Amino acid sequence: AAGALSRLAPVAMAWRFPYAGGGTGTWTRGIRSGVVVIAAVLASAIAIPSAGVATVWMAAVIAAASGLVGWWSIRRLGGITGDGFGAAIELGETLAIAVAVAVR
């Protein structure tokens, strides 16, 4: 559940935050809300049967962590980068596991 939900973070971040630089990150300009919805449905389809009610709390902590990483990246780097995406995944997954253990 934590893995599936945390992989949604870069898709949502690409949709909401500007990308710092060019190169391989130019794909982020094409992200639309429909792609985020599809990714959220797929992540939820994996997470809900796996974690049940804890999914809500896990998703909340991942969203908060991703927002914090995005905010920091914009402030310090002028936008999100691939490393920011990775940081959001790892931080979000770790916090989601902690929340799932605490809720259960």
C-alpha positions as CSV (number, residue, x, y, z in Angstrom):
1,A,0.0,0.0,0.0
2,A,2.7,2.5,1.0
3,G,4.7,1.7,-2.2
4,A,1.7,2.2,-4.5
5,L,0.5,5.4,-2.8
6,S,4.0,6.9,-2.7
7,R,4.5,6.4,-6.4
8,L,1.5,8.6,-7.0
9,A,3.4,11.5,-5.5
10,P,5.7,12.3,-8.5
11,V,2.7,12.3,-10.9
12,A,0.8,14.7,-8.7
13,M,3.9,16.8,-8.2
14,A,4.6,17.0,-11.9
15,W,1.0,18.2,-12.4
16,R,1.2,21.0,-9.7
17,F,4.8,22.1,-9.5
18,P,7.1,23.6,-12.3
19,Y,10.1,21.5,-13.3
20,A,13.5,23.1,-12.7
21,G,15.5,22.8,-15.9
22,G,15.0,20.9,-19.1
23,G,16.3,17.7,-20.4
24,T,14.4,14.6,-19.5
25,G,12.1,16.5,-17.2
26,T,10.2,18.1,-20.1
27,W,7.7,15.3,-19.9
28,T,6.2,16.9,-16.8
29,R,4.6,19.7,-18.9
30,G,2.2,17.2,-20.4
31,I,0.6,16.0,-17.1
32,R,-3.1,16.8,-16.9
33,S,-5.5,16.2,-14.1
34,G,-7.0,13.1,-15.8
35,V,-3.6,11.4,-15.6
36,V,-3.4,12.1,-11.8
37,V,-7.0,10.8,-11.3
38,I,-6.1,7.5,-13.2
39,A,-2.9,7.1,-11.1
40,A,-4.8,7.8,-7.9
41,V,-7.5,5.2,-8.8
42,L,-4.8,2.6,-9.6
43,A,-2.9,3.3,-6.4
44,S,-6.1,3.2,-4.4
45,A,-7.0,-0.1,-6.0
46,I,-3.8,-1.6,-4.6
47,A,-3.7,0.2,-1.3
48,I,-7.3,-0.2,0.0
49,P,-7.4,-4.0,-0.1
50,S,-3.9,-4.1,1.4
51,A,-4.2,-1.5,4.2
52,G,-8.0,-0.8,4.6
53,V,-8.8,2.3,6.7
54,A,-5.1,3.1,7.2
55,T,-5.0,4.0,3.5
56,V,-6.6,7.4,4.2
57,W,-4.0,8.3,6.8
58,M,-1.2,6.9,4.6
59,A,-2.4,9.0,1.7
60,A,-2.6,12.1,3.9
61,V,0.9,11.8,5.2
62,I,2.3,11.2,1.7
63,A,0.5,14.3,0.4
64,A,1.9,16.3,3.2
65,A,5.4,15.0,2.6
66,S,5.2,15.6,-1.2
67,G,3.9,19.1,-0.6
68,L,6.8,19.9,1.7
69,V,9.3,18.5,-0.8
70,G,7.7,20.5,-3.6
71,W,7.6,23.7,-1.6
72,W,11.3,23.3,-0.6
73,S,12.3,22.5,-4.2
74,I,10.6,25.6,-5.6
75,R,12.0,27.8,-2.9
76,R,15.6,26.4,-3.2
77,L,15.8,25.2,-6.7
78,G,13.2,27.1,-8.6
79,G,11.1,24.0,-9.2
80,I,10.9,20.2,-8.8
81,T,13.6,17.9,-10.1
82,G,14.0,14.1,-10.5
83,D,15.7,14.0,-7.1
84,G,12.8,15.8,-5.6
85,F,10.4,13.2,-7.0
86,G,12.6,10.5,-5.5
87,A,12.8,12.2,-2.2
88,A,9.0,12.5,-2.1
89,I,8.6,8.8,-2.9
90,E,11.1,7.6,-0.2
91,L,10.0,10.1,2.5
92,G,6.3,9.4,1.8
93,E,6.7,5.7,1.8
94,T,8.6,5.7,5.0
95,L,6.1,7.9,6.8
96,A,3.2,5.9,5.3
97,I,4.6,2.7,6.8
98,A,5.0,4.4,10.1
99,V,1.4,5.7,10.0
100,A,0.1,2.3,9.0
101,V,1.8,0.7,12.0
102,A,0.6,3.4,14.3
103,V,-3.0,3.1,13.1
104,R,-3.1,-0.7,13.3
